[in-house]
């Protein structure tokens, strides 16, 4: 049975224990109902460890530690760390003062699988996703709150104006789902934009039939000139006359699905081998 909190939908930061710091991109979630909803976005299928990034004052943490999981709450803000240590003593919770982007994730949960969640600082949210992709063999599930347009971009499909580098690379390894929108009014201080919560579930077969580094290079190069056809935007790959005739090179990058980008990368790899 879940523990009930008397301050649901109230501001946890009213007592002023931790002040949000602009340089850290902090916006503390103050709505308990939304925090609980975010906690429930993790399916916990096949793993029992959760890394929470940017716990702040623990509005989400409290719901994570109610689950049958081991939780590590990682924050760069020393004030938040001190607040969590004082207010959330729990045998299932480890509090870690560290910068996620610089931290060696092999040091968490030994060699076990773990999910990631959090109310991510907007200024580093895309970097958090890219690091997650680097550690995909350990991370079967990723959920959390982003600036709405970033969350939509990650989950966008081909043909959408928001479809881009982050969409293709995230969806090459994970199934992406936009879950719900969160208004600015539930944060302290309120951001100037809506937020969006998403879920990434690692694909059962996430090993690609092409070189990953090559895929990254192809996708990034293509979208740097997204209005041009691939025949023009990928000139730096020294395309042979034969491969240029392939119909796929007459399309623009936003028209290609993730599977087509993978197939395109394979074509370029084969073309390079033939040229040698």
N, C-alpha and C positions, 0 to 999 in steps of 0.2 A: 504494500500500500504506500502510495506516495505521500511524503510529508507536505502538509499545507503551510503556506506562508501567508501571514496576515497582511503583508504589504504588497499584495499583487496589484499590478498596474500603477504602483506608486514609484516615486523617484528614490532609488537606493542611495543617490549621492546627495540627498538633501542635508544630511548631517555634515557634509563637506570633508569626509575623511581623506579623499584623494581628489585633487584638482586635475581636470583634464589638461594635458599639455599639447599645445598646438604643434610644436616641432615634432611630436611623436604621432601626429595625426589622430589623436584620441577623441572619440565621441562615445561616452559611456551610455550603453543601453540601460534604460530605466523602467522598462515595461516587463514585468515578470512573466506575463502570459506569452509574450513573443519570445522571451528567453527560453521558456519551457518548450515552445514550439520548435525553436532552432535545435534544442537538445534532442528532440525526437526525430530530427531529420536523419540521424545516423541509424542505419538499419542494424549495424553490428553483426552482419552476417559473415561468419568465418574468422572473426577476430574479437579480442577482449581488451584491447588497449586503445586509449584515446589521447592524442596530443591536442590541447587547446592553446591556440595562439592568441595572445593579447587578452587575458582574462579580466583585466581591469580590477573591478571590485567584486568579481565573482558572481555576477547575476546569472550567467550561463553555467558557471562551474558548479553551482549548487545542485543543478538538475543532472549534470553529468555524473556526479559522485553518488547519486541515488541509484544509478544503474549498476549492473553486475559487471563492472569494468575497472581497470586500473587507469587512472588519469594523471597526466602530467600537464600542469598549467605553466606555460612559458611566457614570461613577460620581460621586456627590457627596462621597464619603469620600476625603480627601486621602491617608490612609494606604494605602488600596487602590490609588489611582492610582500612588503611589510604588512599591508592590510590583509592580504590573503592568509599569511601565516598566523595572524592574530585571530581572524574570524572564521577560518575554515580548517581547523585541525581534523584530519580524517585519515584513516589508515589506507584508504584507497586513493589518496591524493598526494602527489609529489609536486612541490612548487619549485620552479627553476628560473633563476634570473639569467636570461640569455637572449641574444639576438638570433631569431630563427634563421635569418638569411645567412648568418655566419657560422651557425652551430652545426657540428658534425652529427647528423642524425643517427649514425651508427651507435651513438652513446645512449640512445633512448630505447627502452624495452628490449635490451639485448638484441637478439636477432629475430624477434617476433614481429608479426604484422601489426600495424596500428592505423587507426583512422585519424583524420585531422578535422578539426572544426574551430570556429571562432568568429568573433565580430572583428574582421580584419581592418587594420588601418588602411584607409584608401590610398595613401601615398606609396604603399609597398605591396598592394594586393596582387598585382599582376606578377611581381617578382616571387611572391609566395606560391603562385600557381606554377611558375616555371621551375622552381625548386622542387615542388611536389612531383613534377614530371620526371625530374632527375632521379627521384627516389621511388618511382612507381612500383618497383619490385617489392617494396616494403609497405606501400600505402594502397590498400584495396578500396578505400572510400575517403572522400573529401567533401565536406559540406561547410557552409559558412555564409557570412554576409559581406557583400561588396557594395560599392556604388552601383546603382541599378543598371546603368548603361554598360558597365564592365561585366556584370553578371549576365546580362542579355547577350553581350558580345561572345562570351565564352560558350554559351549555349546555342548561338545562332547557327542556322543551316545555310547551305549554299543558296544563292539567289537573294539573300538579305543584304541590305546596305551595311549592316553591322558585322557581317561575316568577314573574318580576317585571320591574321596569323594565329592569334590566341585560340580562336574557334577550331581551326584545323589541327593544331598541335595537341590541344587538350583532348579533342574528340578522336584523335588517332589511337589513344590508349584508354580513354574513359568514355562511358555513356554519360552525357550531360543533360541535366534537367533543371529548368528554372522553376522554383517552387512557389515563392510568394514575394510580394512587395511590402516594404516597411517604410512608413512615413517619417519625415524628419522630427516630428513632435515627440517621438519616444526616446530621443537621445538628449544627453546633456554634455556639452552644448549641442543644439540641433545643427546638423549639417545643412548645406544649402540645396541638397538634392535628395531624391528618394534613394532608398537602399533596396537591394534584391538578394534573396537567399537562394542558393543553388545546391545541387548535389552532383558529384562526379562519382560514378561507380566503375571501377576498373573492369575492362572487358575480360571475358574468360580467356580469350586468346589475344594478348596484347603485344605479342612478339611480331614485329613487322617483317614482311618479305622483302624489305629494302634496307639500305643503310640509314640509320636514324639521323646521323649528322647530315647526310645528303638530303634527307627529307626536310630538315630544318632549314637548310640553305636554300632549297628550291622554294619552299613556302615563303620565306622572308624576302627572297629576291623578287618573287612574283608579285607580292602585295606592296612592295615599295613603289611599284608603278601599276597600281590596280586598274587604271583605266585603259592600259595598253593590252594587246593580245599577248599571250605567252610567247609567241614567236618573236615579239619585240622585247618583252621584259626579261626574257631568259637568254638574250644574246651573249652574255658573259660566259655561258656554258659551252660556247663554240659548237653550236648545233650543226650537224651534218646536213647536207642538202636533202638527203633521204628522210631524215626524221622531221624536218620542217614541213614535209608534205602531210604528216599525220594531222588529222582533223582537230585533235585536241589542242594543237598550237594556235588554232584560230580563235580559241575562246579566251575570255578574260578570267583572272583568278577566282573572282567571286562566283563564277558559274560552275566551278569544279567541286564535287563532293570530296569528302576526306578520302574515300577509297580511290577516287580518280587521281588525287594528288599522290597517293602511294603508287598507283600504276604509272603516273607520269615520272616519278622518281626512278622507277625500274627502267623505264624507256631511256632515260638520260644515262643511267648507269651502263646499260647495254650499248648505247650509242658511243659512250666514251671508250668502252672495251673494243668496239669495232674499229674505232679510229686509231687505236694503238698499233 
